[in-house]
Amino acid sequence: MNIKIRQATKKDITFLWDMLYEAIYVGEGEVRPPRSILDKPELAHSVENWGRHGDHALIAIDSDDNKVGAIWIRLFSEQNKTYGYVNENIPILSMDILPKYRGKGIGTRLIQEICTLAKINGYKAVSLSVDPANPALRLYERFNFKKIGVDGTSWDMKANL
Ligand SMILES: CC(C)(COP(=O)(O)OP(=O)(O)OC[C@H]1O[C@@H](n2cnc3c(N)ncnc32)[C@H](O)[C@@H]1OP(=O)(O)O)[C@@H](O)C(=O)NCCC(=O)NCCS
């Protein structure tokens, strides 16, 4: 599969919202929440007003230029944070790949590239929030994300860069 990765532009913001919704973990036998869940401030903070200083997003595209996934990092503050927050100097990572493209190595490439980008931008670490039942946990552990806390049913994880 010929997948390319490019930097996101303002035209990709709707796609980032789509990806944020798709990234919500729904356990086996659970019902996917309605899209209006994105109105919750703690989720909305991940994408709203995209384009501020420190925002970086990458988009994976197939050979027909269709978007198949995204990864992004963003800085937060105590007053304006989302799940996985550690401090105002550690960006939080979010990602999603469209279902039929999962498990083909695209997420691995996206994490590699975003970690390089984060390092170039001077960040010492990246954090995230994941449900430990989500198979994505294995991917994060391969990239040296370590559990640093528990928030509800999710784990906060951090990888030093
Ligand atoms: C998590 C995700 C972004 C990884 O991207 P990917 O391209 O599928 O990943 P890769 O093929 O590079 O790596 C495979 C790893 O991805 C994860 N993965 C694969 N399919 C997955 C799925 N359907 N759901 C969740 N994670 C999955 C596993 O950790 C897998 O590792 P394993 O082979 O040891 O089981 C992607 O699977 C996805 O979008 N999943 C659903 C949304 C999600 O869970 N987002 C993260 C929220 S914290």
The ligand as an SDF file (V2000), in Angstrom:
LIG
                    3D

 48 50  0  0  0  0  0  0  0  0999 V2000
   -4.3330    2.7880   17.1830 C   0  0  0  0  0  0  0  0  0  0  0  0
   -4.1270    3.0640   15.7070 C   0  0  0  0  0  0  0  0  0  0  0  0
   -4.0240    4.5570   15.4560 C   0  0  0  0  0  0  0  0  0  0  0  0
   -2.8320    2.3820   15.2630 C   0  0  0  0  0  0  0  0  0  0  0  0
   -2.6250    2.5640   13.8820 O   0  0  0  0  0  0  0  0  0  0  0  0
   -2.3770    1.2850   12.9540 P   0  0  0  0  0  0  0  0  0  0  0  0
   -2.0070    1.7750   11.6070 O   0  0  0  0  0  0  0  0  0  0  0  0
   -3.5440    0.3770   13.0630 O   0  0  0  0  0  0  0  0  0  0  0  0
   -1.0890    0.6450   13.6890 O   0  0  0  0  0  0  0  0  0  0  0  0
    0.0750   -0.2580   13.0990 P   0  0  0  0  0  0  0  0  0  0  0  0
   -0.4630   -1.1540   12.0290 O   0  0  0  0  0  0  0  0  0  0  0  0
    1.2420    0.5870   12.7560 O   0  0  0  0  0  0  0  0  0  0  0  0
    0.5050   -1.0740   14.3900 O   0  0  0  0  0  0  0  0  0  0  0  0
   -0.2550   -2.1780   14.8340 C   0  0  0  0  0  0  0  0  0  0  0  0
   -0.6950   -1.8700   16.2500 C   0  0  0  0  0  0  0  0  0  0  0  0
   -1.7600   -0.9490   16.2260 O   0  0  0  0  0  0  0  0  0  0  0  0
   -2.7230   -1.3040   17.1960 C   0  0  0  0  0  0  0  0  0  0  0  0
   -3.9490   -1.6510   16.4860 N   0  0  0  0  0  0  0  0  0  0  0  0
   -4.1000   -2.3680   15.3510 C   0  0  0  0  0  0  0  0  0  0  0  0
   -5.4190   -2.4590   15.0330 N   0  0  0  0  0  0  0  0  0  0  0  0
   -6.0810   -1.7890   15.9930 C   0  0  0  0  0  0  0  0  0  0  0  0
   -7.4600   -1.5220   16.2320 C   0  0  0  0  0  0  0  0  0  0  0  0
   -8.4200   -1.9570   15.4270 N   0  0  0  0  0  0  0  0  0  0  0  0
   -7.7870   -0.7560   17.3060 N   0  0  0  0  0  0  0  0  0  0  0  0
   -6.8450   -0.2730   18.1290 C   0  0  0  0  0  0  0  0  0  0  0  0
   -5.5020   -0.5120   17.9530 N   0  0  0  0  0  0  0  0  0  0  0  0
   -5.1540   -1.2680   16.9040 C   0  0  0  0  0  0  0  0  0  0  0  0
   -2.1530   -2.4710   17.9770 C   0  0  0  0  0  0  0  0  0  0  0  0
   -1.3950   -1.9550   19.0450 O   0  0  0  0  0  0  0  0  0  0  0  0
   -1.2190   -3.1000   16.9670 C   0  0  0  0  0  0  0  0  0  0  0  0
   -0.1810   -3.7460   17.6040 O   0  0  0  0  0  0  0  0  0  0  0  0
   -0.1840   -5.3490   17.6020 P   0  0  0  0  0  0  0  0  0  0  0  0
    0.0590   -5.7330   16.1940 O   0  0  0  0  0  0  0  0  0  0  0  0
    0.9190   -5.7320   18.5290 O   0  0  0  0  0  0  0  0  0  0  0  0
   -1.5420   -5.7680   18.0670 O   0  0  0  0  0  0  0  0  0  0  0  0
   -5.2980    2.5050   14.8480 C   0  0  0  0  0  0  0  0  0  0  0  0
   -5.3370    1.0890   14.9710 O   0  0  0  0  0  0  0  0  0  0  0  0
   -6.6310    3.0780   15.2370 C   0  0  0  0  0  0  0  0  0  0  0  0
   -7.0160    4.0900   14.6900 O   0  0  0  0  0  0  0  0  0  0  0  0
   -7.3430    2.4400   16.1630 N   0  0  0  0  0  0  0  0  0  0  0  0
   -8.6470    2.8760   16.6130 C   0  0  0  0  0  0  0  0  0  0  0  0
   -8.6160    4.2500   17.2660 C   0  0  0  0  0  0  0  0  0  0  0  0
   -7.7040    4.2990   18.4570 C   0  0  0  0  0  0  0  0  0  0  0  0
   -7.6830    3.3770   19.2560 O   0  0  0  0  0  0  0  0  0  0  0  0
   -6.9500    5.4170   18.5610 N   0  0  0  0  0  0  0  0  0  0  0  0
   -6.0750    5.6450   19.6900 C   0  0  0  0  0  0  0  0  0  0  0  0
   -6.8470    6.1790   20.8580 C   0  0  0  0  0  0  0  0  0  0  0  0
   -5.8380    6.2950   22.2900 S   0  0  0  0  0  0  0  0  0  0  0  0
  1  2  1  0
  2  3  1  0
  2  4  1  0
  2 36  1  0
  4  5  1  0
  5  6  1  0
  6  7  2  0
  6  8  1  0
  6  9  1  0
  9 10  1  0
 10 11  2  0
 10 12  1  0
 10 13  1  0
 13 14  1  0
 14 15  1  0
 15 16  1  0
 15 30  1  0
 16 17  1  0
 17 18  1  0
 17 28  1  0
 18 19  1  0
 18 27  1  0
 19 20  2  0
 20 21  1  0
 21 22  1  0
 21 27  2  0
 22 23  1  0
 22 24  2  0
 24 25  1  0
 25 26  2  0
 26 27  1  0
 28 29  1  0
 28 30  1  0
 30 31  1  0
 31 32  1  0
 32 33  2  0
 32 34  1  0
 32 35  1  0
 36 37  1  0
 36 38  1  0
 38 39  2  0
 38 40  1  0
 40 41  1  0
 41 42  1  0
 42 43  1  0
 43 44  2  0
 43 45  1  0
 45 46  1  0
 46 47  1  0
 47 48  1  0
M  END
$$$$
